[in-house]
Amino acid sequence: YQYDGTTISKVTQVGDSVFSIASGGGASGKYVIAGGWNGVVWIGNGQTWQRHVLPSAPFLNGGVCITGPNEAFAASTGGGLFRFDGTAWTSVPAANTAGKVNLECPAPGQAFVVAQNSQQLRWSGNAWVTLSAQAPQVGRSFSWAVSSASEIYAVSDSANVDRAFYRYDGSTWKEIGRLRFTQPYVLPWADPRGGAYVGSQFGRVERVTSSAVSVVSYQPSF
């Protein structure tokens, strides 16, 4: 669906079921990418859409992201990682073969992805390499929100109870604080003005900044 500021309408050109979506492009224009079953990827500019099918037909539920007409990425919980150069998609595997999630690309030439419960990876320009420092994953789950290469926020949850919040500054991770809440969280998202938000069941929303973590909202209908 597309929202034009007034109404929400179905994008009729996209006929496949999609499970991940992102937008980007910056100065090069506005682009949207969506990933689905069997390696299907749709890329559009809000007016026209093009359908792609990735090699090995992965389920693209680990995330997709796009920085412009000549660069996009896709990830699968099956472990696959893929890159688009404006013409074709290629598989660019990482040494870590665990499922990939939380794929984000905040700027051209930059991409970050989490190997489930294992490592945090970044795109070096021609390969996937481990982040310079690995976050201390204290719990059974780990998710992040990437603002830039020098500002990443993460949440690690132990049995849906003890949440630890972290910030990466480009070289090291720092624990910002901990909260307790007996419900699972959804993926965090970055605030371009700084900080990040984490949503939970029952409408709980938490905010983490470079210096503090707090509960900012409860909205039962959320």
C-alpha positions as CSV (number, residue, x, y, z in Angstrom):
1,Y,0.0,0.0,0.0
2,Q,1.0,3.6,-0.6
3,Y,0.1,6.7,1.4
4,D,0.1,10.0,-0.5
5,G,-0.5,12.3,2.4
6,T,-4.3,12.0,2.2
7,T,-5.3,8.4,1.3
8,I,-3.9,4.9,1.5
9,S,-4.2,2.9,-1.7
10,K,-3.1,-0.6,-2.9
11,V,-0.1,-0.8,-5.1
12,T,-1.7,-2.8,-7.8
13,Q,1.5,-3.5,-9.8
14,V,2.8,-5.6,-6.9
15,G,1.0,-8.9,-7.1
16,D,3.2,-11.0,-4.7
17,S,3.0,-11.5,-1.0
18,V,5.8,-9.4,0.6
19,F,7.3,-9.8,4.1
20,S,9.9,-7.0,4.4
21,I,9.9,-3.5,3.1
22,A,12.2,-0.4,3.3
23,S,12.7,2.9,1.6
24,G,15.8,5.0,0.8
25,G,17.6,6.9,-1.9
26,G,18.3,10.3,-0.4
27,A,19.6,12.8,-3.0
28,S,19.3,10.2,-5.8
29,G,15.5,10.0,-5.3
30,K,13.0,8.0,-3.4
31,Y,12.9,4.3,-3.7
32,V,11.0,1.5,-2.1
33,I,12.0,-2.2,-1.9
34,A,10.0,-5.1,-0.8
35,G,11.0,-8.8,-0.4
36,G,8.8,-11.9,-0.4
37,W,8.7,-15.6,-1.1
38,N,10.9,-17.5,-3.6
39,G,13.4,-14.7,-4.0
40,V,10.9,-12.2,-5.3
41,V,11.9,-8.5,-4.9
42,W,10.0,-5.5,-6.0
43,I,11.7,-2.1,-6.4
44,G,9.8,1.0,-7.2
45,N,9.8,4.8,-7.0
46,G,6.2,5.3,-6.0
47,Q,5.1,5.4,-9.6
48,T,6.6,2.4,-11.4
49,W,7.7,-1.0,-10.1
50,Q,10.0,-3.7,-11.3
51,R,10.0,-7.3,-10.3
52,H,13.2,-9.3,-9.7
53,V,13.9,-12.9,-8.7
54,L,17.0,-13.6,-6.7
55,P,19.3,-16.6,-7.3
56,S,18.4,-19.7,-5.2
57,A,14.9,-18.3,-4.5
58,P,15.3,-17.4,-0.8
59,F,12.5,-16.3,1.6
60,L,13.4,-12.7,2.1
61,N,12.2,-12.3,5.7
62,G,15.6,-11.1,7.1
63,G,15.1,-7.6,5.7
64,V,15.7,-5.6,2.6
65,C,17.2,-2.1,2.2
66,I,18.0,0.3,-0.7
67,T,20.3,3.3,-0.9
68,G,19.6,4.3,-4.5
69,P,19.0,3.0,-8.1
70,N,22.4,1.2,-8.1
71,E,22.5,-0.4,-4.6
72,A,20.2,-2.6,-2.6
73,F,20.5,-5.5,-0.2
74,A,18.4,-8.5,0.9
75,A,18.7,-11.0,3.7
76,S,17.1,-14.3,4.6
77,T,16.7,-16.2,7.8
78,G,18.0,-19.2,5.8
79,G,21.4,-17.5,5.9
80,G,21.5,-15.9,2.4
81,L,22.8,-12.4,1.7
82,F,22.3,-10.6,-1.6
83,R,23.3,-7.4,-3.3
84,F,21.9,-5.5,-6.3
85,D,24.2,-3.3,-8.4
86,G,21.5,-1.6,-10.5
87,T,21.5,-4.4,-13.1
88,A,21.6,-7.8,-11.4
89,W,21.4,-9.5,-8.0
90,T,24.2,-11.6,-6.8
91,S,24.7,-13.8,-3.7
92,V,27.4,-12.5,-1.4
93,P,27.7,-15.0,1.4
94,A,29.3,-14.3,4.8
95,A,31.6,-16.7,6.6
96,N,28.9,-16.9,9.3
97,T,26.1,-19.1,7.8
98,A,23.5,-18.5,10.5
99,G,20.2,-16.9,9.6
100,K,20.4,-13.2,8.8
101,V,18.0,-10.6,10.3
102,N,17.8,-6.8,11.0
103,L,19.3,-5.8,7.6
104,E,19.7,-2.1,7.4
105,C,21.6,0.3,5.0
106,P,21.7,3.8,6.3
107,A,23.8,5.4,3.5
108,P,25.3,4.4,0.1
109,G,28.0,1.8,0.5
110,Q,26.9,1.0,4.1
111,A,24.9,-2.1,5.2
112,F,24.6,-3.9,8.5
113,V,23.0,-7.3,9.4
114,V,22.8,-9.6,12.4
115,A,23.7,-13.3,12.1
116,Q,21.1,-14.7,14.5
117,N,22.4,-15.0,18.1
118,S,25.9,-15.0,16.8
119,Q,27.6,-12.0,15.2
120,Q,27.0,-8.5,13.9
121,L,28.2,-7.9,10.3
122,R,28.9,-4.9,8.0
123,W,29.4,-4.6,4.3
124,S,33.0,-3.6,3.5
125,G,32.4,-2.7,-0.1
126,N,33.0,-6.2,-1.5
127,A,32.4,-8.6,1.4
128,W,30.6,-9.1,4.7
129,V,32.9,-8.8,7.7
130,T,32.4,-8.7,11.4
131,L,31.8,-5.4,13.2
132,S,34.9,-4.0,14.8
133,A,33.5,-4.8,18.2
134,Q,30.7,-7.4,19.0
135,A,27.8,-6.4,21.3
136,P,27.6,-8.5,24.5
137,Q,24.5,-10.5,23.7
138,V,23.3,-11.2,27.2
139,G,20.0,-12.7,26.2
140,R,18.3,-15.1,23.9
141,S,17.4,-12.4,21.4
142,F,19.2,-9.4,19.9
143,S,18.0,-6.7,17.5
144,W,19.3,-3.3,16.5
145,A,18.4,0.0,14.9
146,V,21.1,1.6,12.7
147,S,21.2,5.4,12.4
148,S,24.7,5.5,10.8
149,A,28.0,3.7,10.8
150,S,28.8,5.4,14.1
151,E,25.4,5.3,15.8
152,I,23.7,1.9,16.3
153,Y,21.3,1.1,19.1
154,A,20.5,-2.5,20.2
155,V,18.3,-4.4,22.6
156,S,19.0,-7.8,24.0
157,D,16.3,-9.6,25.9
158,S,16.6,-12.5,28.3
159,A,13.5,-14.7,28.4
160,N,11.3,-11.7,27.7
161,V,12.1,-10.2,31.1
162,D,15.5,-8.5,31.4
163,R,16.3,-6.1,28.6
164,A,19.7,-4.6,28.1
165,F,20.1,-1.6,25.9
166,Y,23.3,-0.7,24.0
167,R,24.8,1.9,21.8
168,Y,27.7,1.4,19.3
169,D,29.7,4.5,18.4
170,G,31.7,3.1,15.5
171,S,34.3,1.4,17.6
172,T,32.9,0.2,20.9
173,W,29.6,-0.9,22.5
174,K,28.3,0.7,25.7
175,E,25.5,-0.6,27.8
176,I,23.0,2.3,28.4
177,G,20.7,0.6,30.9
178,R,18.3,-2.2,31.6
179,L,14.5,-2.5,32.1
180,R,12.2,-5.4,33.0
181,F,9.0,-6.2,31.2
182,T,7.4,-9.6,30.9
183,Q,6.4,-9.3,27.2
184,P,8.3,-9.7,24.0
185,Y,9.4,-6.6,22.0
186,V,9.1,-5.9,18.3
187,L,12.1,-4.7,16.2
188,P,13.6,-1.4,17.3
189,W,13.7,1.6,14.9
190,A,16.1,4.5,14.7
191,D,15.1,8.1,15.2
192,P,17.1,10.2,12.6
193,R,17.3,13.0,15.2
194,G,19.2,10.6,17.5
195,G,18.2,7.6,19.7
196,A,15.9,4.7,19.0
197,Y,12.5,3.3,20.0
198,V,11.5,-0.2,20.9
199,G,7.8,-1.3,20.9
200,S,6.3,-4.1,22.9
201,Q,3.0,-5.8,23.5
202,F,0.3,-3.8,25.3
203,G,1.5,-0.6,23.7
204,R,4.6,-0.2,25.7
205,V,7.3,2.0,23.9
206,E,10.8,2.4,25.2
207,R,13.3,5.0,24.1
208,V,17.1,4.6,24.3
209,T,19.6,7.5,23.7
210,S,23.3,7.9,24.1
211,S,22.9,8.3,27.9
212,A,19.6,6.8,29.1
213,V,16.7,4.4,28.5
214,S,13.1,5.1,29.5
215,V,9.5,4.1,29.0
216,V,7.8,6.9,27.0
217,S,4.3,5.6,26.2
218,Y,1.6,3.1,27.0
219,Q,-1.2,2.9,24.4
220,P,-3.4,-0.2,25.0
221,S,-4.9,0.0,21.5
222,F,-1.4,0.0,19.9
